């Protein structure tokens, strides 16, 4: 008997498998060895994660930052979700994070980036600018929650309540932290701030890693506004500390540096206005954050991201195919050109001379096969590298023996 269940389309089955993998299994953390690592021109990374008996394909999109440079043979831990690349009907890990296995790799990555930036002049004392003695407008890049921002604000309000503070909040730990910190520093370039404080509280090397990335170093290096780096405790050193114009031992110390001179307190009306504006801004941020979370968690937006990633992967494959086709076409054209060149050389009138033949010449004209030598008294025998003069004494017809 035939089944009464309606047949599914391939696309429908693929979508069902995708939802099953995402909803039933969820986020996974997998450790293994990188194999076949490639970075496309788009910035997306493709590789296989394997161990002694199994392997699985992985993709890490360009928007997801890395604190080190992966390569084949490296042991890593990836975190992400299982998804299906519909174009080929295969499952893969869509990686959100990748960390090198072991803290030693982090220190190696730190040392490698530090050496690279030192060579490029990022730490040169000559390029560092003095911190203004009386800054009136101070930009701060740190998390909007936690003790750090409270310590900075408390210190500034106590010592320099007249200062205007521009807080550009950023996540200071995790995968998105480097990009958020760099974006916040770039955003503050559009203000009239006199100095920027960029920092966070103490922690392990993993906790502070956002400040050991090229993205944050580049943003600090390109800032037109002097920057004080205030990351961790007094014993913590990061790449950001070396690039910044000044390093403070702690975030509180940074706030004390920019408020070392007391000034008259501005009128209460301005402080009240600032407070109301801050509260209003926080309410607006909260409202937009709730709306953003609602949209982010919607199925429609998540499904759109999957389709966009599929198209990005197809584009990378098409680019590789086009490059292979272009190389093949160039090789074929080169071979054809070599053949034409050799043929043209063989047609040159003097080409037989290179094979030991000679030409007969009388005066300025060559003697052809139809010309009888009996009409000439003297001839020139022309070879490739020499010319001989000959006197015609006797001319007899050429007789060829027929093969028996």
C-alpha positions in Angstrom: 0.0 0.0 0.0 1.2 3.5 -0.8 1.7 6.1 1.9 -0.9 8.8 2.2 1.7 11.3 3.5 2.4 14.1 1.1 5.9 14.1 -0.4 8.2 16.9 0.7 10.3 19.1 -1.6 14.1 18.9 -1.2 14.1 22.6 0.0 11.4 21.8 2.5 13.3 18.8 3.9 16.5 20.8 4.1 14.7 23.5 6.0 13.2 21.0 8.4 16.6 19.4 9.1 18.0 22.9 9.7 15.4 23.7 12.3 15.8 20.3 13.9 19.6 20.8 14.2 19.2 24.3 15.5 16.4 23.8 18.0 17.1 20.3 19.3 20.9 20.4 19.5 21.4 24.1 19.9 24.9 25.6 20.6 27.8 23.2 20.6 31.4 23.4 21.6 33.8 21.2 19.7 37.5 20.7 20.0 39.6 19.3 17.2 42.4 19.9 14.6 42.0 22.4 11.8 42.4 21.0 8.3 42.2 22.7 4.9 41.8 26.2 6.3 41.1 28.8 3.7 40.1 32.5 3.9 38.1 33.7 0.9 38.5 37.2 -0.5 35.3 38.1 1.2 36.9 37.5 4.6 34.8 34.3 5.3 36.8 31.4 6.6 36.2 27.7 5.7 37.9 24.7 7.3 37.4 21.1 8.5 37.6 20.2 12.2 38.8 16.6 12.7 40.1 14.1 15.2 41.4 10.6 14.9 38.2 9.1 13.5 35.8 11.9 12.3 35.6 15.3 10.7 33.0 18.0 10.2 33.0 21.1 7.9 33.0 24.5 9.6 32.4 28.1 8.4 33.3 31.3 10.3 31.9 34.5 8.7 34.1 37.7 8.3 31.9 39.6 10.8 33.1 37.3 13.6 36.5 38.4 15.0 39.5 36.2 15.9 42.2 36.9 18.4 44.8 34.8 16.5 45.6 33.6 13.1 44.2 30.0 12.5 46.1 27.6 10.3 45.9 23.9 9.4 47.2 21.6 12.1 46.3 23.9 15.0 44.2 22.5 17.9 41.2 24.8 18.6 37.9 24.9 20.3 35.0 26.2 18.3 31.5 27.3 19.5 28.5 27.7 17.3 25.4 26.0 16.0 24.8 23.2 13.5 23.2 24.3 10.3 22.7 23.0 6.8 24.4 24.4 3.6 21.3 23.9 1.4 23.2 24.3 -1.9 25.0 21.0 -1.2 22.8 19.4 1.4 25.5 19.0 4.0 25.6 20.0 7.6 28.3 22.2 9.1 29.1 24.2 12.2 28.4 27.9 11.9 31.1 29.1 14.3 30.6 32.1 16.6 33.9 31.7 18.5 37.2 30.0 18.0 39.9 29.8 20.6 43.3 28.2 20.5 43.6 25.2 22.8 45.6 26.2 25.8 46.5 29.6 27.3 50.0 29.3 25.8 48.6 30.0 22.4 47.1 33.2 23.6 50.5 34.4 24.9 52.0 33.5 21.5 49.3 35.4 19.7 49.9 38.4 22.0 53.6 38.3 21.4 53.2 38.0 17.6 50.8 41.0 17.4 53.0 43.1 19.7 56.0 42.4 17.5 54.1 43.2 14.3 52.7 46.5 15.6 56.1 47.5 17.0 57.7 47.1 13.6 54.9 49.2 12.1 55.6 52.1 14.6 52.4 51.8 16.7 54.4 52.1 19.9 56.8 54.9 18.9 57.1 57.6 21.6 57.4 60.3 19.0 53.8 59.8 17.8 52.2 59.9 21.3 50.5 63.2 22.2 50.4 64.9 25.7 47.1 64.6 27.7 45.4 68.0 28.0 45.9 69.6 31.5 42.4 70.9 31.8 40.0 68.8 29.7 36.5 70.0 29.8 34.9 67.3 27.7 35.9 63.7 28.3 34.9 60.6 26.2 34.7 57.2 27.9 34.6 53.8 26.2 33.7 51.0 28.5 30.8 48.8 29.5 27.6 50.7 30.5 27.2 48.4 33.5 29.5 47.3 36.3 31.9 48.9 38.7 34.3 50.5 36.1 31.9 53.1 34.7 30.6 53.9 38.2 34.2 54.4 39.5 35.0 56.7 36.6 31.8 58.8 36.9 32.1 59.0 40.7 35.7 60.2 40.5 34.9 62.8 37.7 31.8 64.0 39.5 33.7 64.5 42.7 36.8 66.1 41.3 35.6 67.9 38.2 31.8 68.1 38.1 32.0 70.8 35.5 33.3 68.4 32.9 31.0 67.1 30.1 31.2 63.3 29.7 30.5 61.4 26.5 29.9 57.8 27.3 30.0 55.5 24.3 29.2 52.1 25.8 30.8 48.9 24.4 31.0 45.3 25.4 34.5 44.8 26.8 34.6 41.0 26.8 33.6 38.3 24.3 33.4 37.9 20.6 31.8 41.2 19.7 33.9 43.3 22.1 36.8 44.2 19.7 34.5 45.5 17.1 32.3 47.4 19.6 35.3 49.0 21.2 36.7 50.1 17.9 33.3 51.4 16.7 32.9 53.4 20.0 36.4 55.0 19.6 35.5 55.9 16.0 32.2 57.4 17.0 33.8 59.6 19.6 35.9 61.1 16.9 32.8 63.0 15.8 32.5 64.8 19.1 34.5 67.7 20.6 36.0 65.6 23.4 39.4 66.7 24.6 40.6 63.2 25.7 39.2 59.7 25.7 39.4 57.0 28.5 39.3 53.4 27.1 39.2 50.7 29.7 37.7 47.9 31.8 38.2 46.1 35.1 40.7 43.3 35.7 40.5 39.7 34.7 42.3 36.8 33.1 44.0 37.0 29.8 40.9 35.7 28.1 38.8 38.4 29.8 41.1 41.2 28.6 41.7 39.7 25.2 39.6 42.3 23.3 42.3 44.9 24.1 44.9 42.6 22.6 43.4 42.6 19.1 44.4 44.4 16.0 41.0 46.0 15.6 41.3 47.9 18.9 45.0 48.8 18.3 44.1 50.2 14.9 41.2 52.3 16.3 43.5 53.8 19.0 46.3 54.4 16.6 44.0 56.3 14.2 42.3 58.4 16.9 42.7 62.1 16.4 41.9 62.6 20.1 44.5 61.6 22.8 43.6 58.3 24.5 44.3 57.0 28.0 44.3 53.2 28.2 42.9 52.0 31.6 42.6 48.2 31.3 42.6 45.9 34.3 44.8 46.3 37.4 48.2 47.8 37.7 49.9 44.5 36.9 47.9 44.0 33.7 49.4 45.0 30.4 47.7 44.9 27.0 48.4 45.9 23.4 46.0 48.8 23.9 48.3 50.1 26.7 51.3 50.2 24.4 49.5 52.0 21.5 47.6 54.6 23.7 49.1 58.0 24.4 49.2 57.2 28.1 48.6 54.1 30.2 46.8 54.4 33.6 47.1 51.7 36.2 43.3 51.5 36.7 40.2 53.1 35.3 39.9 55.2 38.5 43.5 56.4 38.0 42.6 57.5 34.5 39.7 59.5 35.8 42.1 61.1 38.4 44.6 62.0 35.7 42.0 64.0 33.6 40.6 65.7 36.8 43.8 66.7 38.5 42.8 70.4 38.6 39.6 71.4 40.5 37.3 73.9 38.8 34.2 75.9 39.8 31.0 73.9 39.8 28.7 74.8 37.0 25.1 75.8 37.8 22.7 73.2 39.1 20.4 73.8 36.2 22.9 72.4 33.7 23.6 69.3 35.9 19.9 68.7 36.2 19.5 69.0 32.4 22.4 66.6 31.9 20.8 64.1 34.3 17.5 64.3 32.6 19.1 63.9 29.2 21.0 60.9 30.4 17.9 59.3 31.8 16.0 60.0 28.7 18.7 58.6 26.5 18.9 55.4 28.7 15.1 55.0 28.3 15.4 55.3 24.6 18.3 52.9 24.5 16.4 50.4 26.5 13.3 50.8 24.3 15.4 50.2 21.1 17.3 47.3 22.8 14.0 45.6 23.5 12.8 46.1 20.0 16.1 44.9 18.6 16.0 41.8 20.8 12.5 41.1 19.6 13.5 41.4 15.9 16.7 39.4 16.5 14.8 36.5 18.0 12.2 36.4 15.3 12.2 33.4 13.0 12.0 35.6 9.9 15.2 37.5 10.6 17.1 34.3 11.6 16.0 32.6 8.4 17.1 35.6 6.4 20.6 35.3 7.9 20.8 31.7 6.9 19.9 32.5 3.4 22.3 35.4 3.3 25.1 33.1 4.5 24.2 30.5 1.9 24.5 33.1 -0.9 27.8 34.3 0.5 29.2 30.8 0.4 27.9 30.3 -3.1 29.6 33.5 -4.2 32.9 32.4 -2.7 32.6 29.1 -4.7 31.8 30.9 -7.9 34.8 33.2 -7.4 37.1 30.2 -7.0 35.6 28.5 -10.2 36.0 31.7 -12.2 39.7 32.0 -11.1 40.3 28.3 -12.2 38.6 29.0 -15.5 40.7 32.1 -16.1 44.0 30.3 -15.4 43.0 27.4 -17.7 42.1 29.9 -20.5 45.4 31.7 -20.2 47.4 28.4 -20.3 45.5 27.3 -23.5 46.1 30.7 -25.2 49.8 30.6 -24.3 50.2 27.1 -25.8 48.4 28.3 -29.0 50.6 31.3 -29.3 53.7 29.2 -28.9 52.5 27.0 -31.8 51.8 29.9 -34.1 55.2 31.5 -33.3 57.0 28.2 -34.2 55.1 27.9 -37.4 55.9 31.5 -38.5 59.6 30.9 -37.8 59.5 27.8 -40.0 58.1 29.8 -42.9 60.9 32.4 -42.9 62.9 32.3 -46.2 66.2 31.9 -44.3 64.9 29.2 -42.0 66.4 26.3 -44.0 69.9 27.8 -43.4 69.8 26.7 -39.8 69.4 23.1 -40.9 72.6 23.1 -43.1 71.1 24.2 -46.5 72.5 27.0 -48.6 71.1 29.6 -51.1 72.6 30.6 -54.4 72.8 34.3 -55.1 74.0 36.4 -58.1 74.4 40.0 -57.4 71.4 41.2 -55.4 69.0 38.4 -56.4 68.6 34.8 -55.2 68.8 32.1 -57.9 65.5 30.2 -58.1 65.0 26.5 -59.0 63.8 27.5 -62.5 67.0 29.4 -63.3 69.7 27.4 -65.0 73.2 27.9 -63.6 74.6 27.8 -67.1 73.6 31.5 -67.5 75.8 32.6 -64.7 79.6 32.9 -64.7 79.9 33.3 -60.9 77.5 32.8 -58.0 77.6 33.4 -54.2 76.9 30.4 -52.0 75.1 31.8 -48.9 75.1 29.7 -45.7 73.9 30.7 -42.2 77.2 32.1 -41.0 79.3 32.5 -44.2 79.3 33.3 -47.9 81.5 31.6 -50.5 82.1 32.7 -54.1 82.1 30.0 -56.8 82.9 30.0 -60.5 80.6 28.0 -62.8 82.7 25.8 -65.0 80.3 23.1 -66.1 76.6 22.5 -65.6 75.0 19.0 -66.0 71.4 17.9 -65.5 70.6 16.3 -62.2 69.6 12.6 -62.5 67.9 10.9 -59.5 68.1 7.1 -59.1 64.7 5.5 -58.7 64.3 3.3 -55.7 64.3 -0.4 -56.6 
